[in-house]
């Protein structure tokens, strides 16, 4: 059995994919590995570039955009490694990253999922982890109180522990997963096109008794938004849609109604706030206009979808 299998899903991120692939072997060192690129019908020449410049890579070209979760599942079914690494195309590995993660997993058999420290291109830390969502956290974020109370934030931007620590959720930018855990946990939830799959998958890992660990000794650079940056409003609404799918999967009807009301409150307050910025700060009108359009797009979507009665799982 190979030490690690590495899966990269691409969608019109040719330059990022090239950079990601060029650094993988340096990070693997002597680890035996296989690399699979699952391309979601890119039109920018990504598949052709992979075939020409990285012939050792297994290329799986999809005929359409299957989304993040389903495409990663396609890749996982093609691999055999003891550990499976799901790495976003806009990630650049730092030296020894995969070696350090693999060594930690070997020493800790109870860890089912491991995530490294996220760094932005300027060297500042990014949000590697999240808290498990709750109505209180969503409500505090809607009111903007999460900016004051760190413990009320879903995204743990300032989480900067010095050593490995168990967490609720590892953000879905870079995971190392134990293959033996997948038999009990299962693959990513294909009901999620993009976003939300990280929260739901981590939920299942914990339900099945596996530890989820943030490992800051290993690090990688995340350029963030390689695909989403081209359609920010569409991807923002997709994020809200994914969050609602997760909430319906694990919560009953009354909690679903409360969640929808909190989302509506959140978007109304954001639309009002950014409208004030648009009127009072001309220099920021471009960004404010985008945020206003984003909130109204979300409101149009959520109001048009009634909460569904669904049994708590």
C-alpha positions, 0 to 999 in steps of 0.5 A: 500500500502506498503511503499517501494518495493526493487528490486535487480537484480543479475547475479553471484554475490552471496556474494554481494547479501547476504551482500546486503540483510542482511543490508536492514531491518536495513536500512528500520526500521519501513517502510513496505516493500517487497524485490524482487531479480530478478536473471539473470540465475546465475550459482554461486548458488545465487538463492539457497542461496536466497531461503535458507537464505532469505525466506521472499524475493520474488525470480524471477529466469529468464531462461536467462540473460535479462540484467539490464533494462529488469530484473528490469522491471520484478521486478517492475511489481511484486511490489506494494510499494509507492516507488520503490527502484532499488538497485545494488547487489554490494551495502551495505546500511548504517543504516537509508538510506531508512528511510531518503530517504522515508521521503524526498520523502514524504516531496517533492511530485515533486521529481520523482527520488531520489539517495543517496550519493555513498561511496566506501568501503574505505569511499571516495565518488563515482560518484553519478551523471552525466551531461546530455551528449552533443557533447561538453562534449564527445569531451572534454573527447576525448581530455582529457580536462575534466581532467582540466575542471570540468564542461566538465566532464560527470561523476561528481566525485567531486560533493559533495554538502552538501544538496539535489540538483536537477541534470541531471542524477542519476547513475543507482546504486541506485534509489528510484522512486515514483510509481505514476511517473511511469504511465507517465514516463514508465519503464526502456528502454529495448533496453538497455542491460546494461548501458545507461538506467540511462541517458535515464530514467532520460531524460524521468523523466525530460521530464514529469516534475519530479525532479531528486534529489541527496540526500547526507543525505542518503548514501550507499557503492558501491563495483562497478563492481560486474558483470562487473569486470569479463569481462571488455572488453565486458562490456566496449563495451556494455557501448559504445553501450548503449551510441550510442543507447541513442544518436540515440534515441534523436538526428538526423543523423548529430549529430549521425555522429558527435558522432561516429567520436568523439568516434573513436577519443577518442578510437584512442587517448586512444590506442595511449596513453596506447601504450606509457605507455606500452613501457615506463613503464613496471610496468604498462604493464598489465593495459595498455595492457587491456586498449589497447585491450579495445579501439581496441575492441570498434573501431572494433565494432563502425566501423562495425556499420554505423550510422542509419538515425533516426528521432529526438524524 
